[in-house]
Amino acid sequence: MGTESHPAPSSPPLTSTVVAKNFDRWSPPLFKDFEDNDHNGRVGQTLLKETEALRVWETTLQPGERVPVHRHVLDYTWIALTDGRARQHAGDGASREITYVRGQTLHFQFEAGQHHLHDLRNIGEDVLSFLVVETKDGVNEPIELP
């Protein structure tokens, strides 16, 4: 996974709890999603803007809704637009439950060849919404989008 930068001083710390390791309790359909989407570069639901320098994505998940597995290879920052809770399964076999606070941001940087492969499901009772800003000036080439 990429190198996680510290949140901005005004941003509350991310609350993330590992709830399972070593692919524990992963279903056959979840394994299949990881296999099928191993090189899926759609890191959000809607691509709002793409330029030579960046991609800006928006994701709005209703309670129970899920973003399929996707691969991050570009340096990126996410911004929580709402409070909420999510469960994330990662390519390393870990499952995490994460609590987000509106306005919270976190930045990730990748070394050459590094990536972060995961899904995300809204496990809260309210809409969970994010912006993700990927920058194309890092060491990895962007994944071509269909």
N, C-alpha and C positions, 0 to 999 in steps of 0.2 A: 504494500500500500504506500501511498505518497507520504511525504513528510507533512505533518500537521503543524500549521503555524498557530501561534496563540491568538485567541480572540482579541478584538479591540478592547482597550481598557473599559469602555462603556458597555461592552457586551457581556451578559451574564455567562458564567461557565457552562459548558455543555454537560448535561447529565446523561451518561450512557452506562448501561449495565449489561455485562455479558450474561445472557440467560442460558446459553448452551454453547458447547464447543465440539469440535471433531464431527461436524455434520449431524449431531444428535437431533433426533426427531424430524429430520428433513424427509419430506414425502417424495415419492418417485416423480410427481409432476414438478416439484421444485428443482430436483436434480436435472430434469429435462430442460427446464427454463434456463438453467445455468449453461447447459450444453448448447442449446439453440441460440442463445444470445451472448455467447462468449466475446464476440466482437461488435456488439451493438453499441454504437456511439451516441445514441439518442438518450442523453442524460437527463432529460426532462420531458414533460408531456408535449409542450408547444415551444417550437423555436421561434422566439419573438424577433430576433435580429441576428444576422450574420454579416460580418465584414471581414476584411483581410486580417484584422487584429483580434477579433473576438466572436464568441457566440453567446447569446443571452437566451436562457430557457426559463419557462414558467411551468410550475407544477401545482395543481390544485387537486388534492385528494379528499374525497368524501369519506366519512367513517367507513372503514372496511376496504376501501379502494387501495389498489396496489400499482406501483410502477414496476414493470418487468425488469429483469436483470439487465444491467447496462455496464459498460466499461468506461471509466474515466482514465484518460491518458494525458490530458492537458491540465496545466495548473488551473485551479478554479477556486471561486469563492461562492458559498451559498449564503443566502439571507433569508431568515424565517420571516414571513409576512404575517403569520398567525402563531399563537400558542398551540401546542399540540404534542401528541405522543405517537411514536412510530416503532415498528419492529423492522430490523434490517438483517438480512442474511448476507454474509460476505463470502467471497471466493476462498477464504482461508478456513471455512467451516464454522466460523463463529456466528452466533445469533445474538443481536443486541436489542435492547429496548432503550429508546432515546426520548428525552423530554426536550422540547423546543420552546423558546420564549420569543415572542414577537420582537423583531429588531435584532435578534442574535445573528452574528455572522461568524464564519469560520473559513479560513483559507488553507488550501492544500497545494503543495508543490511536489512535482515528480522528478526523479532522476531518470536518465535515459533508460528506456525499456520498462520502467515501473508502471503499474496500473492499479486501479481499485475497481473490483468487480462486485456488484451488489444489487439487491432489490430494495424496495421500501414499501411498507404497508402502514396506512393510517390505522392505529389501534385505539385512537381516542374517540371521543363522542362528538367532536366538532370538526369542521373543515380544517385541513392542514395545507398551508400554501407556502411555496418557496420561489425565489429567483435563484438561478445558478448562472454565474458569469464565468465562462471559460476564456482563457487567453491563449492565443496561438503563437506566442513568441518564446515558448519554452523549448525544451530539448526534444520533445516527442512530436511527431507529425499528427495532425488531427485525423481521426477516423472519418473516412468518407461516409456521408449520410446518404441513404437511399432517396 
